[in-house]
Amino acid sequence: MPNILFRLLPLALALTLGACAATVPSSDPAQAPAVPGYEGIQDGEFFIAPVQAQYLPDHVRRREVAWVGDEQPGDIIVDTHARVL
């Protein structure tokens, strides 16, 4: 029985260390998981970093809404009362 434990010990240590390494967050914002629709993009010579979920709560994310009005596609509508575009 002790012989089996000595054989499994290196495997157990490797799995434990691997799990610890997987939880280390990336310090590079370009590699951090981004919110869908807010991925990093190249804009000419500038790279716009992706937006991480911790900085973008659900109530301020882009979304399509129903609208009836005289505005053309591409117009920006500002609802000053609700403080939204």
Jmol script that loads the backbone (N, CA, C; Angstrom):
load data "model"
ATOM      1  N   MET A   1       0.811  -1.208   0.000  1.00  0.00           N
ATOM      2  CA  MET A   1       0.000   0.000   0.000  1.00  0.00           C
ATOM      3  C   MET A   1       0.852   1.269   0.000  1.00  0.00           C
ATOM      4  N   PRO A   2       1.911   1.380   0.810  1.00  0.00           N
ATOM      5  CA  PRO A   2       2.728   2.596   0.784  1.00  0.00           C
ATOM      6  C   PRO A   2       3.361   2.839  -0.582  1.00  0.00           C
ATOM      7  N   ASN A   3       3.664   1.774  -1.338  1.00  0.00           N
ATOM      8  CA  ASN A   3       4.260   1.917  -2.653  1.00  0.00           C
ATOM      9  C   ASN A   3       3.319   2.664  -3.609  1.00  0.00           C
ATOM     10  N   ILE A   4       2.021   2.396  -3.534  1.00  0.00           N
ATOM     11  CA  ILE A   4       1.032   3.070  -4.382  1.00  0.00           C
ATOM     12  C   ILE A   4       0.960   4.552  -4.021  1.00  0.00           C
ATOM     13  N   LEU A   5       1.003   4.862  -2.741  1.00  0.00           N
ATOM     14  CA  LEU A   5       0.943   6.263  -2.315  1.00  0.00           C
ATOM     15  C   LEU A   5       2.139   7.057  -2.833  1.00  0.00           C
ATOM     16  N   PHE A   6       3.314   6.457  -2.820  1.00  0.00           N
ATOM     17  CA  PHE A   6       4.498   7.158  -3.327  1.00  0.00           C
ATOM     18  C   PHE A   6       4.410   7.373  -4.832  1.00  0.00           C
ATOM     19  N   ARG A   7       3.730   6.492  -5.542  1.00  0.00           N
ATOM     20  CA  ARG A   7       3.562   6.655  -6.987  1.00  0.00           C
ATOM     21  C   ARG A   7       2.526   7.739  -7.302  1.00  0.00           C
ATOM     22  N   LEU A   8       1.495   7.848  -6.475  1.00  0.00           N
ATOM     23  CA  LEU A   8       0.433   8.832  -6.723  1.00  0.00           C
ATOM     24  C   LEU A   8       0.768  10.221  -6.195  1.00  0.00           C
ATOM     25  N   LEU A   9       1.698  10.336  -5.287  1.00  0.00           N
ATOM     26  CA  LEU A   9       2.050  11.621  -4.687  1.00  0.00           C
ATOM     27  C   LEU A   9       2.502  12.658  -5.729  1.00  0.00           C
ATOM     28  N   PRO A  10       3.405  12.330  -6.668  1.00  0.00           N
ATOM     29  CA  PRO A  10       3.791  13.332  -7.670  1.00  0.00           C
ATOM     30  C   PRO A  10       2.614  13.793  -8.534  1.00  0.00           C
ATOM     31  N   LEU A  11       1.719  12.867  -8.870  1.00  0.00           N
ATOM     32  CA  LEU A  11       0.545  13.230  -9.663  1.00  0.00           C
ATOM     33  C   LEU A  11      -0.362  14.169  -8.867  1.00  0.00           C
ATOM     34  N   ALA A  12      -0.576  13.869  -7.616  1.00  0.00           N
ATOM     35  CA  ALA A  12      -1.416  14.730  -6.781  1.00  0.00           C
ATOM     36  C   ALA A  12      -0.812  16.129  -6.646  1.00  0.00           C
ATOM     37  N   LEU A  13       0.479  16.204  -6.472  1.00  0.00           N
ATOM     38  CA  LEU A  13       1.143  17.512  -6.367  1.00  0.00           C
ATOM     39  C   LEU A  13       1.040  18.288  -7.672  1.00  0.00           C
ATOM     40  N   ALA A  14       1.219  17.613  -8.786  1.00  0.00           N
ATOM     41  CA  ALA A  14       1.130  18.284 -10.084  1.00  0.00           C
ATOM     42  C   ALA A  14      -0.272  18.819 -10.325  1.00  0.00           C
ATOM     43  N   LEU A  15      -1.300  18.047  -9.992  1.00  0.00           N
ATOM     44  CA  LEU A  15      -2.674  18.507 -10.167  1.00  0.00           C
ATOM     45  C   LEU A  15      -2.984  19.684  -9.248  1.00  0.00           C
ATOM     46  N   THR A  16      -2.482  19.649  -8.030  1.00  0.00           N
ATOM     47  CA  THR A  16      -2.706  20.746  -7.094  1.00  0.00           C
ATOM     48  C   THR A  16      -2.040  22.025  -7.591  1.00  0.00           C
ATOM     49  N   LEU A  17      -0.809  21.926  -8.027  1.00  0.00           N
ATOM     50  CA  LEU A  17      -0.112  23.113  -8.534  1.00  0.00           C
ATOM     51  C   LEU A  17      -0.739  23.620  -9.820  1.00  0.00           C
ATOM     52  N   GLY A  18      -1.206  22.729 -10.666  1.00  0.00           N
ATOM     53  CA  GLY A  18      -1.867  23.143 -11.898  1.00  0.00           C
ATOM     54  C   GLY A  18      -3.149  23.901 -11.620  1.00  0.00           C
ATOM     55  N   ALA A  19      -3.903  23.474 -10.632  1.00  0.00           N
ATOM     56  CA  ALA A  19      -5.136  24.172 -10.267  1.00  0.00           C
ATOM     57  C   ALA A  19      -4.830  25.549  -9.705  1.00  0.00           C
ATOM     58  N   CYS A  20      -3.765  25.678  -8.949  1.00  0.00           N
ATOM     59  CA  CYS A  20      -3.383  26.988  -8.407  1.00  0.00           C
ATOM     60  C   CYS A  20      -2.957  27.936  -9.516  1.00  0.00           C
ATOM     61  N   ALA A  21      -2.223  27.445 -10.477  1.00  0.00           N
ATOM     62  CA  ALA A  21      -1.741  28.284 -11.569  1.00  0.00           C
ATOM     63  C   ALA A  21      -2.893  28.747 -12.449  1.00  0.00           C
ATOM     64  N   ALA A  22      -3.940  27.965 -12.575  1.00  0.00           N
ATOM     65  CA  ALA A  22      -5.060  28.324 -13.436  1.00  0.00           C
ATOM     66  C   ALA A  22      -5.887  29.462 -12.854  1.00  0.00           C
ATOM     67  N   THR A  23      -5.778  29.721 -11.559  1.00  0.00           N
ATOM     68  CA  THR A  23      -6.593  30.767 -10.948  1.00  0.00           C
ATOM     69  C   THR A  23      -5.896  32.123 -10.903  1.00  0.00           C
ATOM     70  N   VAL A  24      -4.698  32.227 -11.400  1.00  0.00           N
ATOM     71  CA  VAL A  24      -3.967  33.489 -11.386  1.00  0.00           C
ATOM     72  C   VAL A  24      -4.505  34.382 -12.500  1.00  0.00           C
ATOM     73  N   PRO A  25      -5.036  35.573 -12.179  1.00  0.00           N
ATOM     74  CA  PRO A  25      -5.568  36.447 -13.227  1.00  0.00           C
ATOM     75  C   PRO A  25      -4.454  37.024 -14.081  1.00  0.00           C
ATOM     76  N   SER A  26      -4.807  37.330 -15.305  1.00  0.00           N
ATOM     77  CA  SER A  26      -3.842  37.910 -16.229  1.00  0.00           C
ATOM     78  C   SER A  26      -3.612  39.374 -15.882  1.00  0.00           C
ATOM     79  N   SER A  27      -2.373  39.813 -15.882  1.00  0.00           N
ATOM     80  CA  SER A  27      -2.084  41.220 -15.618  1.00  0.00           C
ATOM     81  C   SER A  27      -2.162  42.049 -16.891  1.00  0.00           C
ATOM     82  N   ASP A  28      -2.244  41.385 -18.041  1.00  0.00           N
ATOM     83  CA  ASP A  28      -2.349  42.068 -19.322  1.00  0.00           C
ATOM     84  C   ASP A  28      -3.822  42.242 -19.667  1.00  0.00           C
ATOM     85  N   PRO A  29      -4.351  43.494 -19.699  1.00  0.00           N
ATOM     86  CA  PRO A  29      -5.767  43.698 -19.981  1.00  0.00           C
ATOM     87  C   PRO A  29      -6.189  43.157 -21.341  1.00  0.00           C
ATOM     88  N   ALA A  30      -5.280  43.093 -22.284  1.00  0.00           N
ATOM     89  CA  ALA A  30      -5.632  42.581 -23.607  1.00  0.00           C
ATOM     90  C   ALA A  30      -5.898  41.085 -23.558  1.00  0.00           C
ATOM     91  N   GLN A  31      -5.388  40.385 -22.535  1.00  0.00           N
ATOM     92  CA  GLN A  31      -5.583  38.942 -22.414  1.00  0.00           C
ATOM     93  C   GLN A  31      -6.723  38.583 -21.452  1.00  0.00           C
ATOM     94  N   ALA A  32      -7.260  39.542 -20.715  1.00  0.00           N
ATOM     95  CA  ALA A  32      -8.326  39.269 -19.759  1.00  0.00           C
ATOM     96  C   ALA A  32      -9.620  38.966 -20.507  1.00  0.00           C
ATOM     97  N   PRO A  33     -10.492  38.143 -19.931  1.00  0.00           N
ATOM     98  CA  PRO A  33     -11.746  37.847 -20.608  1.00  0.00           C
ATOM     99  C   PRO A  33     -12.586  39.108 -20.749  1.00  0.00           C
ATOM    100  N   ALA A  34     -13.112  39.318 -21.922  1.00  0.00           N
ATOM    101  CA  ALA A  34     -13.881  40.525 -22.196  1.00  0.00           C
ATOM    102  C   ALA A  34     -15.364  40.202 -22.258  1.00  0.00           C
ATOM    103  N   VAL A  35     -16.169  41.230 -22.098  1.00  0.00           N
ATOM    104  CA  VAL A  35     -17.612  41.107 -22.242  1.00  0.00           C
ATOM    105  C   VAL A  35     -17.910  40.969 -23.736  1.00  0.00           C
ATOM    106  N   PRO A  36     -18.773  40.020 -24.130  1.00  0.00           N
ATOM    107  CA  PRO A  36     -19.113  39.899 -25.552  1.00  0.00           C
ATOM    108  C   PRO A  36     -19.624  41.226 -26.108  1.00  0.00           C
ATOM    109  N   GLY A  37     -19.098  41.614 -27.235  1.00  0.00           N
ATOM    110  CA  GLY A  37     -19.442  42.896 -27.842  1.00  0.00           C
ATOM    111  C   GLY A  37     -18.496  44.018 -27.454  1.00  0.00           C
ATOM    112  N   TYR A  38     -17.627  43.751 -26.488  1.00  0.00           N
ATOM    113  CA  TYR A  38     -16.672  44.744 -26.001  1.00  0.00           C
ATOM    114  C   TYR A  38     -15.250  44.194 -26.062  1.00  0.00           C
ATOM    115  N   GLU A  39     -14.964  43.357 -27.058  1.00  0.00           N
ATOM    116  CA  GLU A  39     -13.632  42.788 -27.216  1.00  0.00           C
ATOM    117  C   GLU A  39     -12.651  43.889 -27.639  1.00  0.00           C
ATOM    118  N   GLY A  40     -11.374  43.624 -27.482  1.00  0.00           N
ATOM    119  CA  GLY A  40     -10.356  44.583 -27.903  1.00  0.00           C
ATOM    120  C   GLY A  40     -10.311  44.694 -29.424  1.00  0.00           C
ATOM    121  N   ILE A  41     -10.063  45.894 -29.915  1.00  0.00           N
ATOM    122  CA  ILE A  41      -9.980  46.108 -31.367  1.00  0.00           C
ATOM    123  C   ILE A  41      -8.800  47.016 -31.689  1.00  0.00           C
ATOM    124  N   GLN A  42      -8.298  46.863 -32.888  1.00  0.00           N
ATOM    125  CA  GLN A  42      -7.241  47.729 -33.387  1.00  0.00           C
ATOM    126  C   GLN A  42      -7.890  48.880 -34.137  1.00  0.00           C
ATOM    127  N   ASP A  43      -7.584  50.111 -33.777  1.00  0.00           N
ATOM    128  CA  ASP A  43      -8.121  51.304 -34.425  1.00  0.00           C
ATOM    129  C   ASP A  43      -6.953  52.101 -34.959  1.00  0.00           C
ATOM    130  N   GLY A  44      -6.592  51.810 -36.215  1.00  0.00           N
ATOM    131  CA  GLY A  44      -5.423  52.459 -36.798  1.00  0.00           C
ATOM    132  C   GLY A  44      -4.173  52.021 -36.063  1.00  0.00           C
ATOM    133  N   GLU A  45      -3.436  52.978 -35.522  1.00  0.00           N
ATOM    134  CA  GLU A  45      -2.217  52.644 -34.778  1.00  0.00           C
ATOM    135  C   GLU A  45      -2.473  52.388 -33.298  1.00  0.00           C
ATOM    136  N   PHE A  46      -3.727  52.534 -32.856  1.00  0.00           N
ATOM    137  CA  PHE A  46      -4.065  52.367 -31.444  1.00  0.00           C
ATOM    138  C   PHE A  46      -4.817  51.067 -31.210  1.00  0.00           C
ATOM    139  N   PHE A  47      -4.534  50.405 -30.085  1.00  0.00           N
ATOM    140  CA  PHE A  47      -5.279  49.230 -29.677  1.00  0.00           C
ATOM    141  C   PHE A  47      -6.201  49.627 -28.544  1.00  0.00           C
ATOM    142  N   ILE A  48      -7.489  49.400 -28.728  1.00  0.00           N
ATOM    143  CA  ILE A  48      -8.471  49.672 -27.689  1.00  0.00           C
ATOM    144  C   ILE A  48      -8.667  48.379 -26.920  1.00  0.00           C
ATOM    145  N   ALA A  49      -8.303  48.385 -25.655  1.00  0.00           N
ATOM    146  CA  ALA A  49      -8.328  47.180 -24.828  1.00  0.00           C
ATOM    147  C   ALA A  49      -9.764  46.709 -24.619  1.00  0.00           C
ATOM    148  N   PRO A  50      -9.939  45.397 -24.438  1.00  0.00           N
ATOM    149  CA  PRO A  50     -11.282  44.879 -24.160  1.00  0.00           C
ATOM    150  C   PRO A  50     -11.771  45.361 -22.802  1.00  0.00           C
ATOM    151  N   VAL A  51     -13.082  45.427 -22.661  1.00  0.00           N
ATOM    152  CA  VAL A  51     -13.685  45.851 -21.402  1.00  0.00           C
ATOM    153  C   VAL A  51     -13.958  44.606 -20.573  1.00  0.00           C
ATOM    154  N   GLN A  52     -13.435  44.589 -19.366  1.00  0.00           N
ATOM    155  CA  GLN A  52     -13.653  43.466 -18.459  1.00  0.00           C
ATOM    156  C   GLN A  52     -15.009  43.608 -17.771  1.00  0.00           C
ATOM    157  N   ALA A  53     -15.627  42.491 -17.469  1.00  0.00           N
ATOM    158  CA  ALA A  53     -16.977  42.480 -16.893  1.00  0.00           C
ATOM    159  C   ALA A  53     -17.072  43.290 -15.603  1.00  0.00           C
ATOM    160  N   GLN A  54     -16.017  43.325 -14.813  1.00  0.00           N
ATOM    161  CA  GLN A  54     -16.075  44.055 -13.543  1.00  0.00           C
ATOM    162  C   GLN A  54     -16.258  45.552 -13.739  1.00  0.00           C
ATOM    163  N   TYR A  55     -15.938  46.068 -14.931  1.00  0.00           N
ATOM    164  CA  TYR A  55     -16.070  47.499 -15.208  1.00  0.00           C
ATOM    165  C   TYR A  55     -17.317  47.833 -16.023  1.00  0.00           C
ATOM    166  N   LEU A  56     -18.165  46.843 -16.307  1.00  0.00           N
ATOM    167  CA  LEU A  56     -19.316  47.078 -17.174  1.00  0.00           C
ATOM    168  C   LEU A  56     -20.542  46.353 -16.619  1.00  0.00           C
ATOM    169  N   PRO A  57     -21.245  46.966 -15.675  1.00  0.00           N
ATOM    170  CA  PRO A  57     -22.442  46.331 -15.138  1.00  0.00           C
ATOM    171  C   PRO A  57     -23.526  46.184 -16.208  1.00  0.00           C
ATOM    172  N   ASP A  58     -24.458  45.285 -15.988  1.00  0.00           N
ATOM    173  CA  ASP A  58     -25.488  44.983 -16.980  1.00  0.00           C
ATOM    174  C   ASP A  58     -26.306  46.204 -17.396  1.00  0.00           C
ATOM    175  N   HIS A  59     -26.602  47.096 -16.491  1.00  0.00           N
ATOM    176  CA  HIS A  59     -27.498  48.213 -16.813  1.00  0.00           C
ATOM    177  C   HIS A  59     -26.869  49.257 -17.738  1.00  0.00           C
ATOM    178  N   VAL A  60     -25.569  49.190 -17.992  1.00  0.00           N
ATOM    179  CA  VAL A  60     -24.950  50.165 -18.892  1.00  0.00           C
ATOM    180  C   VAL A  60     -24.417  49.532 -20.182  1.00  0.00           C
ATOM    181  N   ARG A  61     -24.691  48.255 -20.400  1.00  0.00           N
ATOM    182  CA  ARG A  61     -24.225  47.592 -21.628  1.00  0.00           C
ATOM    183  C   ARG A  61     -25.087  47.987 -22.816  1.00  0.00           C
ATOM    184  N   ARG A  62     -24.477  47.946 -24.000  1.00  0.00           N
ATOM    185  CA  ARG A  62     -25.201  48.236 -25.230  1.00  0.00           C
ATOM    186  C   ARG A  62     -26.324  47.232 -25.436  1.00  0.00           C
ATOM    187  N   ARG A  63     -27.433  47.722 -25.931  1.00  0.00           N
ATOM    188  CA  ARG A  63     -28.536  46.836 -26.282  1.00  0.00           C
ATOM    189  C   ARG A  63     -29.436  47.528 -27.293  1.00  0.00           C
ATOM    190  N   GLU A  64     -30.111  46.727 -28.092  1.00  0.00           N
ATOM    191  CA  GLU A  64     -31.065  47.276 -29.049  1.00  0.00           C
ATOM    192  C   GLU A  64     -32.411  47.414 -28.357  1.00  0.00           C
ATOM    193  N   VAL A  65     -33.077  48.525 -28.631  1.00  0.00           N
ATOM    194  CA  VAL A  65     -34.388  48.762 -28.042  1.00  0.00           C
ATOM    195  C   VAL A  65     -35.358  49.152 -29.149  1.00  0.00           C
ATOM    196  N   ALA A  66     -36.627  48.899 -28.907  1.00  0.00           N
ATOM    197  CA  ALA A  66     -37.656  49.303 -29.870  1.00  0.00           C
ATOM    198  C   ALA A  66     -37.793  50.828 -29.824  1.00  0.00           C
ATOM    199  N   TRP A  67     -37.969  51.439 -30.997  1.00  0.00           N
ATOM    200  CA  TRP A  67     -38.084  52.894 -31.049  1.00  0.00           C
ATOM    201  C   TRP A  67     -38.989  53.279 -32.201  1.00  0.00           C
ATOM    202  N   VAL A  68     -39.920  54.165 -31.927  1.00  0.00           N
ATOM    203  CA  VAL A  68     -40.784  54.710 -32.965  1.00  0.00           C
ATOM    204  C   VAL A  68     -40.517  56.202 -32.992  1.00  0.00           C
ATOM    205  N   GLY A  69     -40.004  56.689 -34.109  1.00  0.00           N
ATOM    206  CA  GLY A  69     -39.702  58.102 -34.213  1.00  0.00           C
ATOM    207  C   GLY A  69     -39.283  58.449 -35.630  1.00  0.00           C
ATOM    208  N   ASP A  70     -38.979  59.717 -35.853  1.00  0.00           N
ATOM    209  CA  ASP A  70     -38.600  60.199 -37.178  1.00  0.00           C
ATOM    210  C   ASP A  70     -37.117  60.066 -37.458  1.00  0.00           C
ATOM    211  N   GLU A  71     -36.348  59.591 -36.513  1.00  0.00           N
ATOM    212  CA  GLU A  71     -34.902  59.514 -36.669  1.00  0.00           C
ATOM    213  C   GLU A  71     -34.523  58.446 -37.682  1.00  0.00           C
ATOM    214  N   GLN A  72     -33.380  58.653 -38.314  1.00  0.00           N
ATOM    215  CA  GLN A  72     -32.859  57.727 -39.310  1.00  0.00           C
ATOM    216  C   GLN A  72     -31.918  56.729 -38.638  1.00  0.00           C
ATOM    217  N   PRO A  73     -31.713  55.548 -39.253  1.00  0.00           N
ATOM    218  CA  PRO A  73     -30.726  54.608 -38.698  1.00  0.00           C
ATOM    219  C   PRO A  73     -29.363  55.277 -38.569  1.00  0.00           C
ATOM    220  N   GLY A  74     -28.740  55.098 -37.434  1.00  0.00           N
ATOM    221  CA  GLY A  74     -27.436  55.704 -37.175  1.00  0.00           C
ATOM    222  C   GLY A  74     -27.523  56.970 -36.346  1.00  0.00           C
ATOM    223  N   ASP A  75     -28.720  57.570 -36.236  1.00  0.00           N
ATOM    224  CA  ASP A  75     -28.884  58.743 -35.381  1.00  0.00           C
ATOM    225  C   ASP A  75     -28.707  58.330 -33.923  1.00  0.00           C
ATOM    226  N   ILE A  76     -28.201  59.230 -33.123  1.00  0.00           N
ATOM    227  CA  ILE A  76     -28.024  58.969 -31.694  1.00  0.00           C
ATOM    228  C   ILE A  76     -29.120  59.707 -30.948  1.00  0.00           C
ATOM    229  N   ILE A  77     -29.897  58.957 -30.183  1.00  0.00           N
ATOM    230  CA  ILE A  77     -30.994  59.521 -29.413  1.00  0.00           C
ATOM    231  C   ILE A  77     -30.544  59.608 -27.954  1.00  0.00           C
ATOM    232  N   VAL A  78     -30.717  60.771 -27.342  1.00  0.00           N
ATOM    233  CA  VAL A  78     -30.333  60.970 -25.958  1.00  0.00           C
ATOM    234  C   VAL A  78     -31.588  61.153 -25.126  1.00  0.00           C
ATOM    235  N   ASP A  79     -31.799  60.259 -24.169  1.00  0.00           N
ATOM    236  CA  ASP A  79     -32.892  60.382 -23.228  1.00  0.00           C
ATOM    237  C   ASP A  79     -32.312  61.000 -21.961  1.00  0.00           C
ATOM    238  N   THR A  80     -32.415  62.315 -21.839  1.00  0.00           N
ATOM    239  CA  THR A  80     -31.778  62.994 -20.713  1.00  0.00           C
ATOM    240  C   THR A  80     -32.430  62.653 -19.387  1.00  0.00           C
ATOM    241  N   HIS A  81     -33.724  62.369 -19.405  1.00  0.00           N
ATOM    242  CA  HIS A  81     -34.418  62.007 -18.163  1.00  0.00           C
ATOM    243  C   HIS A  81     -33.900  60.685 -17.613  1.00  0.00           C
ATOM    244  N   ALA A  82     -33.742  59.686 -18.495  1.00  0.00           N
ATOM    245  CA  ALA A  82     -33.247  58.376 -18.064  1.00  0.00           C
ATOM    246  C   ALA A  82     -31.711  58.302 -18.060  1.00  0.00           C
ATOM    247  N   ARG A  83     -31.067  59.347 -18.605  1.00  0.00           N
ATOM    248  CA  ARG A  83     -29.606  59.396 -18.696  1.00  0.00           C
ATOM    249  C   ARG A  83     -29.030  58.221 -19.490  1.00  0.00           C
ATOM    250  N   VAL A  84     -29.604  57.971 -20.658  1.00  0.00           N
ATOM    251  CA  VAL A  84     -29.127  56.919 -21.553  1.00  0.00           C
ATOM    252  C   VAL A  84     -29.093  57.454 -22.972  1.00  0.00           C
ATOM    253  N   LEU A  85     -28.289  56.809 -23.810  1.00  0.00           N
ATOM    254  CA  LEU A  85     -28.280  57.135 -25.238  1.00  0.00           C
ATOM    255  C   LEU A  85     -29.235  56.208 -25.943  1.00  0.00           C
TER     256      LEU A  85
END
end "model"
wireframe off; spacefill off
backbone 0.3
color backbone group
